Amino acid sequence: MIKLEKSRKYLFRQMSDYREEIIDHYKNPRNFGLMEKSDLEITEANSSCGDMIKIYVKKDGEKISEMMWQGVGCAISTAAASMLSERVKGMNEKELLALGDKGVVEMLGGEVNLGRINCATLAYRGLLKAFEK
């Protein structure tokens, strides 16, 4: 019983840490703003809840050197865009594809309500579409 109780406390602390990180990225989004000279640019929207994002990417060869974004959305989509903008620096298209929706959800702590998956992956879907152009 003691081990189980310690596991629960650890799991709760771990989940709490992720929630705090999501709130921090929501309140203080990283790489938020206009990029004047971008190599890739796309606007993506989530019609089910009204979230919208515009993504700007600078590339260095085949790698992402910088991602910035502007948009409006819920805490999950804002935090995911902020976290993604930090995570993708240095990635090439193949690495970006390998991240997948699952990698985005893991960035957010590993669990996202099914109704919020589109919010969580909005920036990621937009980034993939920008590379398809």
DSSP file (Angstrom, degrees, kcal/mol; ACC not computed):
  #  RESIDUE AA STRUCTURE BP1 BP2  ACC     N-H-->O    O-->H-N    N-H-->O    O-->H-N    TCO  KAPPA ALPHA  PHI   PSI    X-CA   Y-CA   Z-CA
    1    1 A M     >        0   0    0      0, 0.0     4,-2.6     0, 0.0     5,-0.2   0.000 360.0 360.0 360.0 -39.0    0.0    0.0    0.0
    2    2 A I  H  >  +     0   0    0      1,-0.2     4,-2.5     2,-0.2     5,-0.2   0.922 360.0  50.2 -63.0 -43.0    2.8    2.4    0.8
    3    3 A K  H  > S+     0   0    0      1,-0.2     4,-2.4     2,-0.2    -1,-0.2   0.917 110.8  49.6 -61.0 -42.8    4.3    2.0   -2.6
    4    4 A L  H  > S+     0   0    0      1,-0.2     4,-2.4     2,-0.2    -1,-0.2   0.920 110.5  49.9 -62.2 -44.0    1.0    2.6   -4.3
    5    5 A E  H  X S+     0   0    0     -4,-2.6     4,-2.2     1,-0.2    -1,-0.2   0.904 111.0  49.2 -63.0 -41.0    0.4    5.7   -2.3
    6    6 A K  H  X S+     0   0    0     -4,-2.5     4,-2.5     1,-0.2    -1,-0.2   0.891 110.1  52.3 -64.3 -39.0    3.9    7.0   -3.2
    7    7 A S  H  X S+     0   0    0     -4,-2.4     4,-3.0     2,-0.2    -2,-0.2   0.914 108.8  49.7 -63.0 -42.7    3.2    6.3   -6.8
    8    8 A R  H  X S+     0   0    0     -4,-2.4     4,-2.9     2,-0.2     5,-0.2   0.918 111.3  48.6 -62.4 -43.6    0.0    8.2   -6.7
    9    9 A K  H  X S+     0   0    0     -4,-2.2     4,-2.6     2,-0.2    -1,-0.2   0.914 113.3  47.7 -62.8 -41.8    1.7   11.2   -5.1
   10   10 A Y  H  X S+     0   0    0     -4,-2.5     4,-2.8     2,-0.2    -2,-0.2   0.929 113.1  47.9 -64.4 -45.0    4.4   11.1   -7.7
   11   11 A L  H  X S+     0   0    0     -4,-3.0     4,-2.8     2,-0.2     5,-0.2   0.917 112.7  48.5 -62.3 -43.8    1.9   10.8  -10.5
   12   12 A F  H  X S+     0   0    0     -4,-2.9     4,-2.8     2,-0.2    -1,-0.2   0.919 112.6  48.4 -62.7 -42.8   -0.1   13.7   -9.1
   13   13 A R  H  X S+     0   0    0     -4,-2.6     4,-2.4    -5,-0.2    -2,-0.2   0.917 112.2  49.6 -63.1 -42.2    3.0   15.8   -8.8
   14   14 A Q  H  X S+     0   0    0     -4,-2.8     4,-1.9     2,-0.2    -2,-0.2   0.933 113.3  45.2 -62.0 -46.8    4.1   14.9  -12.3
   15   15 A M  H  X S+     0   0    0     -4,-2.8     4,-2.4     1,-0.2    -2,-0.2   0.892 112.1  52.8 -63.8 -39.6    0.6   15.8  -13.7
   16   16 A S  H  X S+     0   0    0     -4,-2.8     4,-2.5    -5,-0.2    -1,-0.2   0.896 106.2  53.2 -63.1 -40.5    0.6   19.0  -11.6
   17   17 A D  H  X S+     0   0    0     -4,-2.4     4,-2.1     1,-0.2    -1,-0.2   0.907 109.8  48.5 -60.4 -42.5    4.0   20.0  -13.1
   18   18 A Y  H  X S+     0   0    0     -4,-1.9     4,-2.6     2,-0.2    -2,-0.2   0.913 110.0  51.3 -65.0 -42.1    2.6   19.6  -16.6
   19   19 A R  H  X S+     0   0    0     -4,-2.4     4,-2.6     1,-0.2    -2,-0.2   0.920 109.8  50.0 -60.7 -42.7   -0.5   21.6  -15.8
   20   20 A E  H  X S+     0   0    0     -4,-2.5     4,-2.5     1,-0.2    -1,-0.2   0.897 110.3  50.4 -62.1 -39.8    1.8   24.4  -14.4
   21   21 A E  H  X S+     0   0    0     -4,-2.1     4,-2.6     2,-0.2    -2,-0.2   0.906 110.2  49.6 -65.4 -41.2    3.9   24.3  -17.6
   22   22 A I  H  X S+     0   0    0     -4,-2.6     4,-2.1     2,-0.2    -2,-0.2   0.930 112.3  47.6 -62.1 -45.5    0.7   24.5  -19.8
   23   23 A I  H  X S+     0   0    0     -4,-2.6     4,-2.7     2,-0.2     5,-0.2   0.902 111.4  51.3 -62.8 -41.1   -0.5   27.5  -17.7
   24   24 A D  H  X S+     0   0    0     -4,-2.5     4,-2.7     1,-0.2    -2,-0.2   0.929 111.6  46.0 -62.3 -45.8    2.9   29.2  -18.0
   25   25 A H  H  < S+     0   0    0     -4,-2.6    -1,-0.2     2,-0.2    -2,-0.2   0.829 113.5  51.0 -66.9 -31.1    3.0   28.7  -21.8
   26   26 A Y  H  < S+     0   0    0     -4,-2.1    -2,-0.2    -5,-0.2    -1,-0.2   0.925 117.6  37.1 -69.9 -45.0   -0.5   30.0  -22.0
   27   27 A K  H  < S+     0   0    0     -4,-2.7    -2,-0.2     1,-0.2    -3,-0.2   0.815 132.8  27.6 -77.4 -30.5    0.1   33.1  -19.9
   28   28 A N  S  < S-     0   0    0     -4,-2.7    -1,-0.2    -5,-0.2    -2,-0.2  -0.566  83.7-165.1-130.2  67.0    3.7   33.7  -21.3
   29   29 A P    >   -     0   0    0      0, 0.0     3,-0.6     0, 0.0     2,-0.2  -0.284  15.4-131.4 -62.3 135.4    3.7   32.3  -24.8
   30   30 A R  T 3  S+     0   0    0      1,-0.2    55,-0.2    49,-0.1     3,-0.1  -0.590  82.3   8.9 -85.0 146.5    7.1   31.8  -26.3
   31   31 A N  T 3  S+     0   0    0     -2,-0.2    38,-1.8     1,-0.2     2,-0.5   0.779  85.5 157.4  57.6  31.4    8.0   33.0  -29.8
   32   32 A F  B <   +a   69   0A   0     -3,-0.6     2,-0.3    36,-0.2    -1,-0.2  -0.754  30.9  59.9 -88.2 128.0    4.7   34.8  -30.1
   33   33 A G  S    S-     0   0    0     36,-3.0     2,-0.3    -2,-0.5    -3,-0.0  -0.846  85.5 -47.4 146.5 179.8    4.7   37.6  -32.7
   34   34 A L        -     0   0    0     -2,-0.3     2,-0.6    34,-0.1    35,-0.1  -0.645  37.6-151.5 -85.1 135.6    5.1   38.6  -36.3
   35   35 A M        -     0   0    0     -2,-0.3     3,-0.3     1,-0.1    22,-0.1  -0.948   6.0-161.0-106.4 117.6    8.1   37.4  -38.2
   36   36 A E  S    S+     0   0    0     -2,-0.6     2,-0.6     1,-0.3    -1,-0.1   0.892  80.7  31.6 -69.2 -41.5    8.9   40.0  -40.9
   37   37 A K  S    S+     0   0    0     19,-0.0     2,-0.3    21,-0.0    -1,-0.3  -0.820  78.9 163.0-123.3  92.5   11.0   37.8  -43.2
   38   38 A S        -     0   0    0     -2,-0.6    20,-0.2    -3,-0.3     3,-0.1  -0.749  37.3-150.0-108.5 155.8    9.9   34.2  -43.1
   39   39 A D  S    S+     0   0    0     18,-2.8     2,-0.3    -2,-0.3    19,-0.2   0.774  89.7  27.3 -88.4 -32.2   10.5   31.3  -45.5
   40   40 A L  E     +B   57   0A   0     17,-2.0    17,-2.5     2,-0.0     2,-0.3  -0.970  66.7 174.5-131.4 146.3    7.2   29.6  -44.8
   41   41 A E  E     +B   56   0A   0     -2,-0.3     2,-0.3    15,-0.2    15,-0.2  -0.976   5.9 160.2-152.8 135.1    3.9   31.1  -43.6
   42   42 A I  E     -B   55   0A   0     13,-1.9    13,-3.1    -2,-0.3     2,-0.4  -0.993  28.0-140.2-155.5 151.6    0.5   29.6  -43.1
   43   43 A T  E     -B   54   0A   0     -2,-0.3     2,-0.4    11,-0.2    11,-0.2  -0.955  22.7-176.7-113.0 134.4   -2.8   30.2  -41.3
   44   44 A E  E     -B   53   0A   0      9,-3.0     9,-2.9    -2,-0.4     2,-0.3  -0.981   2.6-168.4-131.8 142.4   -4.6   27.3  -39.7
   45   45 A A  E     -B   52   0A   0     -2,-0.4     2,-0.7     7,-0.2     7,-0.2  -0.944  21.7-140.8-132.2 152.7   -8.0   27.3  -37.9
   46   46 A N  E >>> -B   51   0A   0      5,-2.9     4,-2.5    -2,-0.3     3,-1.2  -0.915  15.9-168.4-110.4 101.3   -9.9   24.9  -35.8
   47   47 A S  T 345S+     0   0    0     -2,-0.7    -1,-0.1     1,-0.3     5,-0.0   0.730  79.3  66.1 -66.3 -22.1  -13.5   25.3  -36.9
   48   48 A S  T 345S+     0   0    0      1,-0.2    -1,-0.3    -3,-0.1    -2,-0.0   0.780 123.5   9.6 -73.5 -24.6  -14.9   23.3  -34.0
   49   49 A C  T <45S-     0   0    0     -3,-1.2    -2,-0.2     2,-0.1    -1,-0.2   0.478 100.8-110.3-133.3  -5.3  -13.8   25.9  -31.4
   50   50 A G  T  <5 +     0   0    0     -4,-2.5    -3,-0.2     1,-0.3    22,-0.1   0.480  60.1 151.8  91.2   1.5  -12.7   29.0  -33.3
   51   51 A D  E   < -B   46   0A   0     -5,-0.5    -5,-2.9    -6,-0.1     2,-0.3  -0.402  20.8-175.1 -64.6 143.3   -9.0   28.8  -32.5
   52   52 A M  E     -BC  45  72A   0     20,-2.7    20,-1.9    -7,-0.2     2,-0.3  -0.999   7.6-178.5-143.8 141.3   -6.8   30.4  -35.2
   53   53 A I  E     -BC  44  71A   0     -9,-2.9    -9,-3.0    -2,-0.3     2,-0.5  -0.997  16.7-156.3-141.3 143.5   -3.0   30.5  -35.7
   54   54 A K  E     -BC  43  70A   0     16,-3.4    16,-2.2    -2,-0.3     2,-0.4  -0.990  21.2-158.5-116.9 127.1   -0.6   32.0  -38.2
   55   55 A I  E     -BC  42  69A   0    -13,-3.1   -13,-1.9    -2,-0.5     2,-0.4  -0.876   8.7-168.3-112.9 137.3    2.8   30.3  -38.3
   56   56 A Y  E     -BC  41  68A   0     12,-3.0    12,-2.4    -2,-0.4     2,-0.4  -0.978   7.8-171.5-122.7 135.5    6.0   31.8  -39.6
   57   57 A V  E     -BC  40  67A   0    -17,-2.5   -18,-2.8    -2,-0.4   -17,-2.0  -0.992  12.4-162.8-132.1 134.4    9.1   29.7  -40.2
   58   58 A K  E     - C   0  66A   0      8,-2.7     7,-2.7    -2,-0.4     8,-1.7  -0.937  19.0-155.8-107.4 138.2   12.7   30.6  -41.0
   59   59 A K  E     - C   0  64A   0     -2,-0.4     2,-0.5     5,-0.3     5,-0.2  -0.865  18.0-158.3-115.7 149.6   14.8   27.8  -42.4
   60   60 A D  E >  S- C   0  63A   0      3,-2.9     3,-1.7    -2,-0.4     2,-0.5  -0.907  77.9 -51.0-120.3  97.7   18.6   27.3  -42.4
   61   61 A G  T 3  S-     0   0    0     -2,-0.5     4,-0.1     1,-0.3    -2,-0.0  -0.629 123.3 -21.4  69.2-122.7   19.0   24.9  -45.3
   62   62 A E  T 3  S+     0   0    0     -2,-0.5    31,-0.5    -3,-0.1     2,-0.3   0.440 123.0  88.6 -96.2  -2.1   16.6   22.0  -44.6
   63   63 A K  E <  S-DC  92  60A   0     -3,-1.7    -3,-2.9    29,-0.2     2,-0.6  -0.689  81.5-112.9-103.0 151.3   16.2   22.8  -40.8
   64   64 A I  E     + C   0  59A   0     27,-2.9    26,-3.7    24,-0.4    -5,-0.3  -0.688  31.4 176.8 -76.6 120.5   13.9   25.1  -38.9
   65   65 A S  E     +     0   0A   0     -7,-2.7     2,-0.3    -2,-0.6    -6,-0.2   0.719  68.2   3.1 -95.7 -25.1   16.0   27.8  -37.5
   66   66 A E  E     - C   0  58A   0     -8,-1.7    -8,-2.7    22,-0.1     2,-0.4  -0.962  55.0-166.6-160.8 141.1   13.1   29.7  -36.0
   67   67 A M  E     + C   0  57A   0     18,-0.4     2,-0.3    -2,-0.3   -10,-0.2  -0.998  13.8 173.5-128.6 129.5    9.3   29.5  -35.6
   68   68 A M  E     - C   0  56A   0    -12,-2.4   -12,-3.0    -2,-0.4     2,-0.3  -0.886   7.4-173.6-125.9 163.1    7.1   32.3  -34.5
   69   69 A W  E     -aC  32  55A   0    -38,-1.8   -36,-3.0    -2,-0.3     2,-0.3  -0.991  16.1-161.6-154.7 157.6    3.3   32.5  -34.4
   70   70 A Q  E     + C   0  54A   0    -16,-2.2   -16,-3.4    -2,-0.3     2,-0.3  -0.978  36.1 109.7-136.2 148.2    0.3   34.7  -33.8
   71   71 A G  E     - C   0  53A   0     -2,-0.3     2,-0.4   -18,-0.2   -18,-0.2  -0.968  52.1-104.1 168.8 178.4   -3.1   33.7  -33.0
   72   72 A V  E     + C   0  52A   0    -20,-1.9   -20,-2.7    -2,-0.3     2,-0.3  -0.989  50.6 118.4-130.3 140.3   -6.0   33.3  -30.6
   73   73 A G        -     0   0    0     -2,-0.4    -2,-0.1   -22,-0.2   -23,-0.0  -0.990  56.4 -60.3-179.2-179.8   -7.1   30.2  -28.9
   74   74 A C     >  -     0   0    0     -2,-0.3     4,-2.4     1,-0.1     5,-0.2  -0.105  60.1 -92.5 -72.3 175.7   -7.8   28.3  -25.7
   75   75 A A  H  > S+     0   0    0      1,-0.2     4,-2.6     2,-0.2     5,-0.2   0.880 124.2  51.3 -59.8 -40.1   -5.1   27.4  -23.2
   76   76 A I  H  > S+     0   0    0      2,-0.2     4,-2.5     1,-0.2    -1,-0.2   0.943 112.7  42.7 -66.8 -48.3   -4.3   24.1  -24.8
   77   77 A S  H  > S+     0   0    0      2,-0.2     4,-2.1     1,-0.2    46,-0.2   0.888 117.1  48.0 -68.0 -36.5   -3.8   25.4  -28.3
   78   78 A T  H  X S+     0   0    0     -4,-2.4     4,-2.3     2,-0.2    -2,-0.2   0.942 114.3  45.1 -67.1 -47.7   -1.8   28.4  -27.1
   79   79 A A  H  X S+     0   0    0     -4,-2.6     4,-2.9    -5,-0.2     5,-0.2   0.904 113.0  51.4 -62.8 -41.3    0.4   26.3  -24.9
   80   80 A A  H  X S+     0   0    0     -4,-2.5     4,-2.7    -5,-0.2    -1,-0.2   0.909 110.6  48.0 -63.9 -41.8    0.9   23.7  -27.6
   81   81 A A  H  X S+     0   0    0     -4,-2.1     4,-2.2     2,-0.2    -1,-0.2   0.916 113.7  48.0 -63.6 -42.8    1.9   26.4  -30.1
   82   82 A S  H  X S+     0   0    0     -4,-2.3     4,-1.0     2,-0.2    -2,-0.2   0.941 115.1  43.7 -62.9 -49.2    4.3   27.9  -27.6
   83   83 A M  H >X S+     0   0    0     -4,-2.9     4,-2.4     1,-0.2     3,-0.6   0.909 113.6  51.7 -63.6 -42.5    5.9   24.6  -26.7
   84   84 A L  H 3X S+     0   0    0     -4,-2.7     4,-2.4    -5,-0.2    -1,-0.2   0.889 102.2  59.8 -62.4 -39.6    6.1   23.5  -30.3
   85   85 A S  H 3< S+     0   0    0     -4,-2.2   -18,-0.4     1,-0.2    -1,-0.2   0.799 112.5  39.7 -61.9 -27.8    7.8   26.7  -31.3
   86   86 A E  H X< S+     0   0    0     -4,-1.0     3,-0.7    -3,-0.6    -1,-0.2   0.859 114.9  52.1 -83.5 -40.2   10.6   25.8  -28.9
   87   87 A R  H 3< S+     0   0    0     -4,-2.4    -2,-0.2     1,-0.2    -3,-0.2   0.834 103.4  55.4 -68.2 -35.1   10.7   22.1  -29.7
   88   88 A V  T >< S+     0   0    0     -4,-2.4     3,-2.6    -5,-0.1   -24,-0.4   0.595  73.0 119.0 -82.6  -9.9   11.0   22.3  -33.5
   89   89 A K  T <  S+     0   0    0     -3,-0.7   -24,-0.2     1,-0.3     3,-0.1  -0.366  85.4  15.3 -58.9 127.1   14.1   24.5  -33.7
   90   90 A G  T 3  S+     0   0    0    -26,-3.7    -1,-0.3     1,-0.3     2,-0.2   0.329  98.8 127.0  90.5  -6.9   16.8   22.5  -35.5
   91   91 A M    <   -     0   0    0     -3,-2.6   -27,-2.9   -27,-0.2    -1,-0.3  -0.547  47.3-148.1 -83.2 148.1   14.4   19.9  -36.8
   92   92 A N  B  >  -D   63   0A   0    -29,-0.2     4,-2.3    -2,-0.2     5,-0.2  -0.524  38.5 -91.9 -99.5 178.9   14.1   19.0  -40.5
   93   93 A E  H  > S+     0   0    0    -31,-0.5     4,-2.5     1,-0.2     5,-0.2   0.879 125.5  53.3 -61.5 -39.2   10.9   17.9  -42.2
   94   94 A K  H  > S+     0   0    0      1,-0.2     4,-1.9     2,-0.2    -1,-0.2   0.912 111.0  46.1 -62.9 -42.9   11.5   14.2  -41.6
   95   95 A E  H  > S+     0   0    0      2,-0.2     4,-1.3     1,-0.2    -1,-0.2   0.868 110.9  53.7 -67.5 -36.4   12.0   14.9  -37.8
   96   96 A L  H  X S+     0   0    0     -4,-2.3     4,-1.0     1,-0.2     3,-0.4   0.924 109.3  47.8 -63.4 -45.1    8.9   17.1  -37.8
   97   97 A L  H  < S+     0   0    0     -4,-2.5     3,-0.3     1,-0.2    -2,-0.2   0.879 108.3  55.9 -62.0 -38.1    6.8   14.3  -39.4
   98   98 A A  H  < S+     0   0    0     -4,-1.9    -1,-0.2     1,-0.2    -2,-0.2   0.782  95.2  67.0 -66.9 -27.2    8.2   11.8  -36.9
   99   99 A L  H  X S+     0   0    0     -4,-1.3     4,-1.6    -3,-0.4    -1,-0.2   0.949  84.1 170.7 -58.7 -49.6    7.1   14.0  -34.0
  100  100 A G  H  X  -     0   0    0     -4,-1.0     4,-1.6    -3,-0.3     3,-0.2   0.243  54.7 -65.3  64.0 171.1    3.4   13.3  -34.9
  101  101 A D  H  > S+     0   0    0      1,-0.2     4,-2.6     2,-0.2     5,-0.2   0.873 134.6  59.5 -58.5 -37.7    0.3   14.1  -33.0
  102  102 A K  H  > S+     0   0    0      1,-0.2     4,-2.5     2,-0.2    -1,-0.2   0.904 103.3  50.1 -60.5 -42.7    1.5   11.7  -30.3
  103  103 A G  H  X S+     0   0    0     -4,-1.6     4,-1.8     2,-0.2    -1,-0.2   0.863 110.0  50.8 -64.2 -36.2    4.6   13.7  -29.7
  104  104 A V  H  X S+     0   0    0     -4,-1.6     4,-1.2     2,-0.2    -2,-0.2   0.924 110.7  48.3 -66.8 -44.6    2.6   16.9  -29.4
  105  105 A V  H  <>S+     0   0    0     -4,-2.6     5,-2.5     1,-0.2     3,-0.4   0.900 109.8  52.8 -62.8 -40.5    0.3   15.3  -26.8
  106  106 A E  H ><5S+     0   0    0     -4,-2.5     3,-1.7     1,-0.2    -1,-0.2   0.871 102.8  58.4 -62.8 -36.1    3.3   14.0  -24.9
  107  107 A M  H 3<5S+     0   0    0     -4,-1.8    -1,-0.2     1,-0.3    -2,-0.2   0.847 104.8  52.3 -58.0 -33.6    4.7   17.6  -24.9
  108  108 A L  T 3<5S-     0   0    0     -4,-1.2    -1,-0.3    -3,-0.4     3,-0.2   0.291 138.9 -79.2 -88.8   9.2    1.5   18.6  -23.1
  109  109 A G  T < 5 -     0   0    0     -3,-1.7    -3,-0.2     1,-0.1    -2,-0.1   0.436  67.6 -81.6 108.8   0.2    1.9   15.9  -20.4
  110  110 A G  S   <S+     0   0    0     -5,-2.5     2,-0.4    -6,-0.2    -4,-0.2   0.279 106.9  77.9  94.1 -12.5    0.7   12.8  -22.2
  111  111 A E        +     0   0    0     -6,-0.3     2,-0.4    -3,-0.2    -1,-0.1  -0.983  43.8 165.6-136.6 127.2   -3.0   13.2  -21.9
  112  112 A V        -     0   0    0     -2,-0.4     5,-0.1    -3,-0.1    -7,-0.0  -0.995  43.6-107.8-135.9 131.4   -5.4   15.4  -23.7
  113  113 A N    >   -     0   0    0     -2,-0.4     3,-2.8     1,-0.1     4,-0.4  -0.271  31.8-118.7 -53.7 138.5   -9.2   15.1  -23.6
  114  114 A L  G >  S+     0   0    0      1,-0.3     3,-1.1     2,-0.2     4,-0.4   0.830 114.8  58.4 -52.7 -35.2  -10.4   13.7  -27.0
  115  115 A G  G 3  S+     0   0    0      1,-0.2    -1,-0.3     2,-0.1     4,-0.1   0.615 107.5  48.2 -70.2 -11.3  -12.5   16.8  -27.5
  116  116 A R  G <> S+     0   0    0     -3,-2.8     4,-2.6     1,-0.1    -1,-0.2   0.361  78.4  98.7-110.7   3.6   -9.3   18.9  -27.3
  117  117 A I  H <> S+     0   0    0     -3,-1.1     4,-2.1    -4,-0.4     5,-0.1   0.909  84.3  51.6 -58.5 -43.0   -7.0   16.9  -29.6
  118  118 A N  H  4 S+     0   0    0     -4,-0.4     4,-0.5     1,-0.2    -1,-0.2   0.856 110.7  49.1 -63.6 -33.5   -7.7   19.4  -32.5
  119  119 A C  H >4 S+     0   0    0     -3,-0.2     3,-0.8     1,-0.2     4,-0.4   0.932 111.9  48.7 -66.9 -45.9   -6.8   22.3  -30.1
  120  120 A A  H 3< S+     0   0    0     -4,-2.6     4,-0.3     1,-0.2    -2,-0.2   0.822 118.6  38.3 -64.8 -32.8   -3.6   20.5  -29.1
  121  121 A T  T 3X S+     0   0    0     -4,-2.1     4,-3.0    -5,-0.2     5,-0.3   0.345  84.3 102.6-104.1   6.4   -2.5   19.7  -32.6
  122  122 A L  H <> S+     0   0    0     -3,-0.8     4,-2.2    -4,-0.5     5,-0.2   0.939  87.0  41.3 -56.0 -52.7   -3.6   22.9  -34.4
  123  123 A A  H  > S+     0   0    0     -4,-0.4     4,-2.5     1,-0.2    -1,-0.2   0.892 115.1  52.2 -64.6 -39.5   -0.1   24.5  -34.6
  124  124 A Y  H  > S+     0   0    0     -4,-0.3     4,-2.4     2,-0.2    -2,-0.2   0.935 109.6  48.4 -63.0 -46.5    1.5   21.1  -35.5
  125  125 A R  H  X S+     0   0    0     -4,-3.0     4,-2.2     1,-0.2    -1,-0.2   0.906 112.4  49.9 -60.4 -41.2   -1.0   20.6  -38.4
  126  126 A G  H  X S+     0   0    0     -4,-2.2     4,-2.2    -5,-0.3    -1,-0.2   0.910 108.9  51.3 -63.2 -42.6   -0.3   24.1  -39.6
  127  127 A L  H  X S+     0   0    0     -4,-2.5     4,-1.5     1,-0.2    -2,-0.2   0.905 109.4  50.3 -62.7 -41.8    3.4   23.6  -39.5
  128  128 A L  H  X S+     0   0    0     -4,-2.4     4,-1.2     1,-0.2    -1,-0.2   0.920 110.3  50.0 -61.8 -43.2    3.1   20.4  -41.5
  129  129 A K  H  X S+     0   0    0     -4,-2.2     4,-1.0     1,-0.2     3,-0.2   0.863 105.1  57.9 -64.1 -35.4    1.0   22.2  -44.1
  130  130 A A  H  < S+     0   0    0     -4,-2.2     3,-0.4     1,-0.2    -1,-0.2   0.877 106.5  49.0 -61.9 -36.8    3.5   25.0  -44.4
  131  131 A F  H  < S+     0   0    0     -4,-1.5    -1,-0.2     1,-0.2    -2,-0.2   0.752 103.8  60.8 -74.4 -23.7    6.2   22.4  -45.3
  132  132 A E  H  <        0   0    0     -4,-1.2    -1,-0.2     1,-0.2    -2,-0.2   0.757 360.0 360.0 -73.2 -24.1    3.8   20.9  -48.0
  133  133 A K     <        0   0    0     -4,-1.0    -1,-0.2    -3,-0.4    -2,-0.1   0.498 360.0 360.0 -65.3 360.0    3.7   24.2  -49.9
